[in-house]
Amino acid sequence: MARDFFEATAETIKILNTTERKIFDYVVKNIQDVKGMSIQKFAEGQFLSTTTIFRFTQKLGFSGYSDFINSLLITAHRKDKEEASVSRSSSNGDLSKNYLGNAVESIRVMPEKSVIEVVELLHQKPRIYILTDDHTHSLGQYCERLFIGLGFHAYFPETAYQRQNLTNRIRNQDMIIALSYTGDDPFLMDFIQRVFLSEKPHLLSITRADNNLLENLSDHNFYIFSDEVMTPSMNLTSGVPMLMIVELLAYQYLLSVKTN
């Protein structure tokens, strides 16, 4: 029986190599196109052999290419229904539909196993250090208040000077939550790599889905979908999907505390 693509691949994406992850990211961003492709056309578009594509689908957990395509069809159909629902409830056209659709999709693709593992780590009451790039700076302030409100020792260094003083304070038992849409901010990556020279705290990151450097360094990564909106003076890409993931993890932790 065919399954939703994201549910079927939630765990297997962790074992993909770099080439396979690039193929996966292409599929995620182009489901509507890929669902109508033959294996020959898909392989040609990726400059790979049909054998490589077939093995890729099997590594994802599908019985073969047809099973893979059926999964994409189910996923695309579900997404079409969700977008239709959003469209009916919205009077602001495509912008509202995409805005809400990106947020919903970002939450829907969160691997359940990863959510459970992060909640279990939070039960160990690690010190939480929140790191951001310039674009996500305001989200860091909110996340700090959120986790402090849940009883954690949480700290968000708001300046480069404050961040510099953290290098020797972070320990193996701590948790870093890194928020960066691109996942390649040089100052953020330099800090994390310097911490990793002596300690290995748990690194949880939230980035876009493009196999970026921050994702590859992370113990847990959740990726988001968001339409990139740029003006000559600033980046206006929405941080709402990123914030929703942080809140969901916090609320899942709070719920588990109440039920224990």
Residue pairs with C-beta under 8 A, 6 or more apart in sequence:
2 67
2 70
2 71
2 73
2 74
3 71
3 74
4 71
4 74
4 75
4 78
5 27
5 31
5 71
5 72
5 74
5 75
6 75
6 108
6 109
8 60
8 61
8 62
8 71
9 24
9 60
9 61
10 109
10 111
10 112
10 113
10 114
11 61
11 111
11 113
12 59
12 60
12 61
13 21
13 24
13 60
15 59
16 24
16 59
16 60
18 211
20 56
20 59
21 211
22 211
23 46
23 48
23 53
23 56
24 56
24 60
25 209
25 210
25 211
26 34
26 46
27 34
27 72
28 209
29 209
31 72
31 75
31 76
31 79
32 76
34 42
34 69
34 72
35 69
35 72
35 73
35 76
37 45
37 69
39 50
39 53
39 54
39 65
40 50
42 53
43 49
43 50
43 52
43 53
46 53
53 65
54 64
54 65
57 64
57 65
57 67
57 68
58 64
60 68
62 68
62 71
79 101
79 105
82 101
82 104
83 97
83 101
86 96
86 97
86 100
86 101
86 104
87 97
90 96
90 97
90 100
98 227
99 227
99 238
99 240
101 225
102 224
102 225
102 226
102 227
102 238
102 241
103 238
103 240
103 241
103 244
105 225
106 222
106 223
106 224
106 225
106 226
106 241
106 242
106 244
106 245
107 241
107 244
107 245
107 248
109 223
110 222
110 245
110 248
114 220
114 222
115 248
115 249
115 252
117 220
118 204
118 220
118 249
119 249
119 252
119 253
119 256
121 175
121 202
122 152
122 175
122 249
122 253
123 253
123 256
123 257
124 173
125 151
125 152
126 152
126 173
126 174
126 175
126 201
126 202
127 152
127 153
127 154
127 155
127 170
127 171
127 173
127 174
127 175
128 147
128 152
128 153
128 154
128 155
128 174
128 175
128 176
128 177
129 154
129 155
129 156
129 157
129 166
129 170
129 174
129 175
129 176
129 177
129 201
130 140
130 143
130 144
130 147
130 154
130 155
130 156
130 176
130 177
130 178
130 179
131 140
131 156
131 157
131 163
131 176
131 177
131 178
131 179
131 188
131 191
131 192
132 139
132 140
132 156
132 178
132 179
132 180
132 188
133 179
133 180
133 181
133 182
133 185
133 187
133 188
134 185
135 180
135 181
135 235
135 237
135 239
136 179
136 180
136 181
136 239
136 242
137 158
138 239
139 179
139 239
139 242
139 243
139 246
140 156
140 158
140 179
141 156
141 158
142 243
143 154
143 156
143 177
143 179
143 243
143 246
144 154
144 155
144 156
146 154
146 246
146 247
146 250
147 154
147 250
148 154
150 250
150 253
150 254
155 166
157 163
157 165
157 166
160 187
163 191
166 191
166 195
167 191
167 194
167 195
168 198
170 176
170 195
170 199
170 201
171 199
171 201
172 199
172 200
172 201
173 201
174 199
174 201
174 202
175 201
175 202
175 203
175 204
176 192
176 195
176 201
176 202
176 203
176 204
177 204
177 205
177 206
177 246
178 188
178 192
178 203
178 204
178 205
178 206
178 214
178 218
179 205
179 206
179 239
179 242
179 246
180 188
180 205
180 206
180 207
180 214
181 207
181 208
181 224
181 226
181 237
181 239
181 242
182 207
182 208
182 212
183 205
183 207
183 208
183 210
183 212
183 213
183 214
183 215
184 212
184 213
184 214
185 214
188 214
189 213
189 214
189 217
192 203
192 214
192 217
193 217
195 201
196 217
202 219
202 220
203 217
203 218
203 219
203 220
204 218
204 219
204 220
204 221
204 222
205 214
205 215
205 217
205 218
205 220
205 221
205 222
206 221
206 222
206 223
206 224
206 242
206 245
206 246
207 214
207 215
207 221
207 223
207 224
208 223
208 224
208 225
208 226
209 223
209 224
209 225
214 221
215 221
215 223
222 245
224 241
224 242
224 245
225 241
226 237
226 238
226 239
226 240
226 241
226 242
227 237
227 238
228 235
228 237
229 235
229 236
229 237
229 238
230 236
230 237
